[in-house]
Each structure stands twice: as structure tokens, then as C-alpha cells.
């Protein structure tokens, strides 16, 4: 089901680390800063989304939330928003597929290379199935 245009929704913006890391590179107290985005990159991406009209929440580790009306998300990312059966949100893409991630290809190159993903959090998949 399509989301109402004025409904306020939120997505998580996940940023790339400030240096090259690999899956073989464990995070330790000594190297944790290298696994986080640089302060400059974080500020640049926060400012970008703020200029577009999103409310930008405080960053935590490698991500921050953006909040705004569904129509703003649809305009910026050129993707419709659909409510899932479990109450979450998915982006509807031009090929009729849906995913929790919004397309990054609408971002300017300098922002897109810093952003790892813009994603809606899926609803939890636990608890009672029926009553």
C-alpha cells in the first residue's frame, strides 16, 4: 500500500569508513576510528540532506537518521514508498522491485561515494504469530 504523501517517515544514512577496511580487519579499540567516517565527510553529508529539507538527527558511529514527509523522500530518491504487510517501509523502484534501501544513484557523486546506504529499518520478525 502506498504511503500518504504528508506522512513523516525516517531512514538511516550509513556512511563509508574514512579509510579502506576489509572483512579481515577486526575492529579494535586501537583502530575503531578508522572504521568510522571522517568528521568532514559526516558534516558534508549531514549538510546535504539538511539543505534538501530533511531533519537530520545526531550521528551515532557510522550513521544518522533523516526524517521528513514521504513526498520529500519520493522526490529526492525518485522512488515510491510502500508500506509492508508488517508495517515497515520499502522503496518501490522503477523496475517494480521493492527494497528497504533507497537508490543511491540520485545522489551527487561526491555524496554518493561517502554514503554506503540509505535504508529503512525492517520491522522486527519475532513475537507472537497469532492470538
N, C-alpha and C positions, 0 to 999 in steps of 0.2 A: 504494500500500500504506500502511496506517495506521502511524503511528509508535508505538512502545511507550511507554506512559504514563510510565514512570520514566526514559526516555532523556533525557539532558541535551542541550538544544538552545540555540541562540543566535540573536538577531535584532538588527538595528541600528535604533536610535531616532534619527531625523533631526529636528532642530528647525528652527523658522522663524527667520529673521533678526530681530534686535532692532529693525530699522526697515524701512519699506517700501522694497523694491528692485524694479527691473524688469529684464527681459532686456536692456534697452538700457543698463543701469547696470553698466559693466565693473568688475571687482574690481581695485583698485589697492592699493599699499602705504599710500596715504593713507586709503582708505575701507574697508579689509578688516574692521575691527572692526564696522562697520555691517551687514556680511553675516553676522555670527555671532550666535548667541543671546546674550541678556544673561546675566550671571553669576547673577542672581536666577532667571531662567526655567530655566536649566540646573539649578541646585540644586533648584528646586521639582519638576521632572520626575524627576530622579535620586532624590530622596527618595520620591516617589510610587511608583516601581517597586520601590524597596528595601523599602518598607512592605508591598508585596504579596507579598514573598518572593523576588524576583529578585535575583541577584547583578548589581550594576551595575558595569561596567568603567569605567576612566578615559575621560573625554571627549576627543575629538580634533576640533578645528574645530567643526563643527555637529552632531556625532553622538556616540553612545556605544552600547555593546553591553549587552544584558540577556541573562542566562543563567539557565536553570532547567529543571526537568523538563517534558517535553511536556505533562503533565496540568495544570501551572500555566498555561502559555500557553493551552491549550484552555479552562480555566475563566475566566481573565481576559478573553479576547477572544471567547469563545463561538464558537469555530471549531475544527473538527478539523484535525489536521496530517497531511499526506500526504507520503510520500517520492516524489520524481520518479524517472523512469527513469534519470536521470543522477546520482542520489544527493543531490540538493538537497531542500529542503523547500518545501511550498506550504501555504497555509491553505485549507481547504475551507469555503466559505460556505454559508449556508442555501439559496441558490438552485442549489446543486450546482456552482457555478463554483469555480475554484481560482486563486489568485494568490500571488505572492511577498510581497504586502503583507497584513498583518493588519488587520482592520477597526478604524478609529479610533472608531467610534460607541459603543463600550463604555467609552471614557474619559470622565471627568468633563469638563464643558465647559471649566473653567479650565485643564485639562491639554491637552485636545484642540486648543485654539486655539494652543498653543505647539508641538505636535508636528506636523510635516509628514507623516511616515510612520513606520511600524514595519514593517521588511521583512527577509525572509530573503534572503541573497545567493544569486543563482543560481550553479550550478556553472559553471566555465569551459567555453566552447564552442569548444575548439581541441584540437589534438593528433591523434594517430592515430585513425582511424575504425575500423580493424580491423587485425589482425595476420596 
